[in-house]
Amino acid sequence: MSVREALLVTHTGKASNNDHARTVAKDLLDNGFTVRVLADEARDLAIPQAVPVSGEAAAQGAEIVFALGGDGTLLRAAELARPAKAPLLGINLGKVGFLAEAEIGDVDKAVREIVEGSYTVDERLTIDVTAEHGGQLVGQSWALNEVTVEKGAREKMLELLVEVDGRPLSRYGCDGVVCATPTGSTAYAFSAGGPVVWPELEALLLVPISAHALFSRPLVITPESTITVNVEPFTHFALLSCDGRRVMDLAPGSTVTVRRGVLPVRVVRLRERAFTDRLVAKFGLPVDGWRHQKRHG
């Protein structure tokens, strides 16, 4: 019989988070799992039977990766789960936790369903990004939520030329642009005025940030397209950010290319739940609103 293994990733800055992680670890250990924890979190978690792991291969061979915390913790766990092709389960211990599948009160039930194998796995589209300057590669990365090209100096406007599939689309004097996935449509892209896109839909989003331009509408683009963001040579330096976690400087004249990611992120679903319900619950949307109250008050 093969050994079942799980990786726990949590935000150890809060004692309550560590308590929840220990509870999950105990339940998994009691059910025959080998539990891995990240080496730099092992001391805070203090789980004697846990196996400390580190590096990009931390999730390799794991049956599942648990992310206990907010969306930031889930994005950190996704960096390990994606190359290992391991399913990722988010348990929200933060505030909104839009990416999480389970809430703090569902921890015992969530672990039980993982043990029983009573779950499905969705594949979430990702985006790959490369940055070049003078024809030389200066960086590459990926994102589950979004890639942004933003101004590096607060007091100055950034000048960008955006192309889609090698054809010029628009020049923007702006704070930057967001290139997002459907998963990321409820994150930074949403705050910048972009549309909410159901995660089952495969698409790329382009959302200008505070653009001084006649045409600055957010766009929904086919997932097979390539988005190119050119930092004009006469402007100042910019910043490239992937999920707000991996950041690099872009000199004037740099070119950023965004396309569909080669590897998706595999996300656990414990139950069938309409995305509409998740949207209403996480954003606290006023389904009835003041009109309903006026009619029936």
Wavefront OBJ file of the C-alpha trace (Angstrom):
o trace
v 0.000 0.000 0.000
v 1.469 3.372 -1.020
v 2.110 6.040 1.586
v -0.248 9.002 1.453
v 1.535 12.325 1.880
v 0.305 15.871 2.433
v 2.132 19.195 2.573
v 0.917 21.859 5.016
v 1.598 25.526 4.248
v 0.371 28.115 6.738
v 0.830 31.679 7.947
v 2.732 30.996 11.152
v 2.666 34.647 12.272
v -0.528 33.990 14.228
v -0.668 31.482 17.069
v -4.251 30.537 16.166
v -3.116 29.576 12.647
v -0.526 27.231 14.122
v -3.179 25.640 16.313
v -5.383 24.958 13.290
v -2.423 23.551 11.357
v -1.618 21.196 14.221
v -5.247 20.046 14.277
v -5.150 19.285 10.560
v -1.799 17.514 10.928
v -3.094 15.331 13.789
v -6.173 14.294 11.822
v -4.042 13.413 8.794
v -1.472 11.510 10.869
v -4.239 9.579 12.628
v -5.484 8.519 9.199
v -2.151 7.208 8.001
v -0.796 10.240 6.164
v 2.793 11.375 6.228
v 2.693 15.119 6.890
v 5.274 17.497 5.446
v 5.790 21.068 6.625
v 8.044 23.779 5.245
v 11.388 23.830 7.047
v 11.125 27.532 7.896
v 7.691 26.940 9.479
v 8.555 23.725 11.339
v 9.750 25.377 14.548
v 6.592 27.476 14.980
v 4.295 24.580 14.135
v 6.061 22.166 16.502
v 4.577 18.996 15.030
v 7.000 16.228 16.144
v 5.957 13.678 13.505
v 6.060 16.165 10.611
v 8.766 15.925 7.953
v 10.467 19.288 7.233
v 10.926 19.981 3.507
v 12.226 22.903 1.505
v 12.905 24.055 -2.022
v 10.855 23.887 -5.197
v 10.327 20.129 -4.836
v 8.634 20.410 -1.421
v 5.303 19.153 -2.808
v 6.727 16.580 -5.225
v 4.869 13.295 -4.789
v 2.372 14.742 -2.308
v -1.250 13.681 -2.678
v -2.446 17.122 -1.626
v -1.212 20.543 -0.487
v -3.097 22.310 2.314
v -2.903 26.118 2.437
v -4.104 27.426 5.814
v -4.391 31.212 5.871
v -5.561 33.925 3.512
v -5.144 34.346 -0.229
v -1.475 35.237 0.227
v -0.800 31.882 1.861
v -2.669 30.091 -0.927
v -0.621 31.887 -3.585
v 2.560 30.877 -1.757
v 1.376 27.264 -1.598
v 0.475 27.377 -5.303
v 4.141 28.043 -6.104
v 4.930 24.609 -4.675
v 1.815 22.729 -5.803
v 1.952 23.821 -9.462
v 5.247 22.204 -10.560
v 4.375 19.047 -8.591
v 0.896 18.958 -10.207
v -0.475 18.403 -6.703
v -4.082 19.385 -5.862
v -4.287 22.493 -3.666
v -6.869 22.963 -0.905
v -7.269 26.413 0.619
v -8.686 26.725 4.136
v -9.462 30.359 4.891
v -8.052 31.660 8.155
v -7.874 35.242 6.870
v -10.473 37.850 5.962
v -11.924 37.431 2.458
v -10.068 34.304 1.354
v -11.641 34.314 -2.099
v -9.402 31.515 -3.348
v -10.088 29.220 -0.394
v -12.486 26.291 -0.659
v -13.190 25.826 3.054
v -13.722 28.160 5.997
v -12.314 27.853 9.490
v -15.437 26.083 10.779
v -15.163 23.446 8.049
v -11.672 22.195 8.902
v -12.656 18.808 10.373
v -15.092 18.108 7.549
v -12.570 19.184 4.919
v -9.895 16.831 6.254
v -12.394 13.972 6.465
v -13.373 14.435 2.820
v -9.724 14.500 1.761
v -9.077 11.285 3.698
v -12.109 9.663 2.045
v -11.194 10.994 -1.386
v -14.568 12.754 -1.614
v -13.450 15.696 -3.703
v -12.928 16.820 -7.261
v -10.117 18.833 -8.805
v -10.457 21.866 -11.099
v -7.649 23.119 -13.296
v -7.154 26.886 -13.095
v -5.610 28.713 -16.016
v -2.304 30.456 -15.250
v -0.196 32.939 -17.191
v 3.493 32.796 -18.079
v 5.478 36.008 -18.438
v 8.856 36.934 -19.886
v 10.661 40.275 -19.753
v 13.271 41.351 -22.297
v 15.460 44.394 -22.806
v 17.559 45.014 -25.876
v 16.704 41.560 -27.166
v 18.041 39.899 -23.994
v 15.933 37.931 -21.522
v 15.987 39.701 -18.155
v 13.394 37.651 -16.284
v 10.579 35.140 -16.471
v 7.905 33.942 -14.099
v 4.219 32.993 -13.909
v 1.034 33.958 -12.049
v -2.230 32.424 -10.908
v -3.993 35.773 -10.377
v -2.271 38.504 -12.360
v 0.822 40.038 -13.848
v 1.145 43.810 -13.531
v 3.424 46.362 -15.147
v 3.317 49.468 -12.956
v 5.128 52.744 -12.606
v 8.206 52.667 -10.430
v 8.016 56.316 -9.374
v 4.875 57.399 -7.548
v 4.877 60.959 -8.862
v 5.315 60.102 -12.553
v 3.052 58.630 -15.213
v 4.166 55.487 -17.054
v 4.042 55.399 -20.852
v 3.124 51.986 -22.280
v 2.312 50.533 -25.689
v 0.116 47.427 -25.506
v -0.101 44.901 -28.333
v -2.297 41.824 -28.768
v -1.048 39.038 -31.047
v 1.658 41.309 -32.411
v -0.732 44.087 -33.413
v -0.693 47.500 -31.677
v -3.777 48.046 -29.521
v -3.285 51.285 -27.599
v -0.782 53.602 -25.973
v -1.475 54.514 -22.381
v -0.181 57.209 -20.083
v -1.104 55.397 -16.889
v -0.178 53.975 -13.520
v 0.174 50.573 -15.219
v -1.754 47.639 -16.640
v -3.044 44.388 -15.152
v -2.982 41.159 -17.163
v -5.153 38.706 -15.248
v -6.680 35.241 -15.334
v -10.345 34.506 -14.551
v -9.170 33.397 -11.089
v -7.538 36.796 -10.655
v -10.544 38.715 -11.943
v -11.779 39.137 -8.352
v -8.409 40.412 -7.107
v -6.336 43.384 -8.341
v -8.080 43.457 -11.732
v -11.429 43.898 -9.972
v -10.070 46.776 -7.878
v -8.813 48.426 -11.071
v -12.289 48.313 -12.625
v -12.129 45.013 -14.486
v -15.010 42.542 -14.908
v -15.650 39.499 -12.750
v -15.086 36.407 -14.892
v -16.383 32.990 -13.877
v -13.347 30.740 -13.206
v -14.605 28.018 -15.564
v -14.202 30.425 -18.474
v -10.797 30.393 -20.134
v -9.717 33.921 -21.022
v -7.091 36.588 -20.446
v -7.978 39.997 -19.023
v -6.309 43.316 -19.764
v -7.133 46.181 -17.371
v -5.422 49.609 -17.595
v -4.792 51.313 -14.239
v -5.759 55.018 -14.064
v -5.118 55.469 -17.784
v -5.029 58.958 -19.275
v -6.389 57.817 -22.641
v -9.542 58.011 -24.740
v -9.757 54.223 -24.827
v -9.081 52.665 -21.448
v -11.747 49.990 -21.139
v -10.906 46.579 -19.664
v -10.718 43.846 -22.283
v -11.452 40.109 -22.223
v -9.194 38.292 -24.683
v -9.002 34.742 -26.007
v -6.679 32.558 -23.876
v -4.612 31.669 -26.925
v -3.648 35.294 -27.543
v -0.359 36.902 -26.565
v -0.302 40.256 -24.770
v 2.809 42.403 -25.133
v 3.425 45.417 -22.908
v 6.189 47.743 -24.120
v 7.694 50.200 -21.648
v 8.382 53.179 -23.883
v 12.084 54.104 -24.077
v 11.411 57.748 -23.191
v 9.519 56.972 -19.967
v 10.940 56.082 -16.536
v 11.524 52.639 -15.056
v 8.668 50.278 -14.237
v 7.987 47.299 -11.977
v 6.852 43.858 -13.085
v 4.897 41.967 -10.433
v 3.538 38.408 -10.499
v 0.755 37.779 -7.971
v 2.322 40.539 -5.866
v 4.968 38.027 -4.789
v 7.670 38.057 -7.463
v 8.788 41.564 -8.460
v 11.493 42.802 -10.834
v 12.611 46.175 -12.187
v 11.988 47.061 -15.832
v 14.229 49.608 -17.526
v 12.762 51.945 -20.156
v 12.600 50.093 -23.464
v 11.725 46.758 -21.818
v 9.150 44.405 -23.319
v 6.882 42.139 -21.255
v 5.151 39.197 -22.953
v 2.183 37.488 -21.314
v 0.612 34.266 -22.549
v -1.336 31.289 -21.278
v 0.656 29.272 -18.745
v 2.025 25.872 -19.678
v 1.020 24.423 -16.287
v -2.350 25.064 -14.589
v -2.881 25.120 -10.838
v -5.007 22.171 -9.698
v -7.543 23.362 -7.102
v -9.580 21.063 -4.840
v -13.363 21.340 -4.808
v -15.076 19.649 -1.859
v -18.623 20.245 -3.019
v -20.593 21.605 -5.905
v -21.186 25.280 -5.201
v -22.263 27.850 -7.741
v -19.718 30.622 -8.279
v -22.599 33.087 -7.919
v -23.076 31.969 -4.304
v -19.358 32.319 -3.606
v -19.362 35.809 -5.125
v -22.330 36.924 -3.019
v -20.876 35.463 0.187
v -17.304 36.735 -0.188
v -18.217 40.250 -1.303
v -21.301 40.510 0.917
v -23.397 41.550 -2.076
v -26.780 43.142 -1.238
v -28.969 40.645 -3.071
v -32.165 42.263 -1.781
v -30.860 45.820 -1.630
v -32.663 48.976 -0.605
v -35.372 48.565 -3.271
v -36.515 45.268 -1.758
v -36.531 46.784 1.732
v -38.559 49.749 0.523
v -41.233 47.524 -1.021
v -41.511 45.175 1.931
v -40.506 47.332 4.866
l 1 2 3 4 5 6 7 8 9 10 11 12 13 14 15 16 17 18 19 20 21 22 23 24 25 26 27 28 29 30 31 32 33 34 35 36 37 38 39 40 41 42 43 44 45 46 47 48 49 50 51 52 53 54 55 56 57 58 59 60 61 62 63 64 65 66 67 68 69 70 71 72 73 74 75 76 77 78 79 80 81 82 83 84 85 86 87 88 89 90 91 92 93 94 95 96 97 98 99 100 101 102 103 104 105 106 107 108 109 110 111 112 113 114 115 116 117 118 119 120 121 122 123 124 125 126 127 128 129 130 131 132 133 134 135 136 137 138 139 140 141 142 143 144 145 146 147 148 149 150 151 152 153 154 155 156 157 158 159 160 161 162 163 164 165 166 167 168 169 170 171 172 173 174 175 176 177 178 179 180 181 182 183 184 185 186 187 188 189 190 191 192 193 194 195 196 197 198 199 200 201 202 203 204 205 206 207 208 209 210 211 212 213 214 215 216 217 218 219 220 221 222 223 224 225 226 227 228 229 230 231 232 233 234 235 236 237 238 239 240 241 242 243 244 245 246 247 248 249 250 251 252 253 254 255 256 257 258 259 260 261 262 263 264 265 266 267 268 269 270 271 272 273 274 275 276 277 278 279 280 281 282 283 284 285 286 287 288 289 290 291 292 293 294 295 296 297
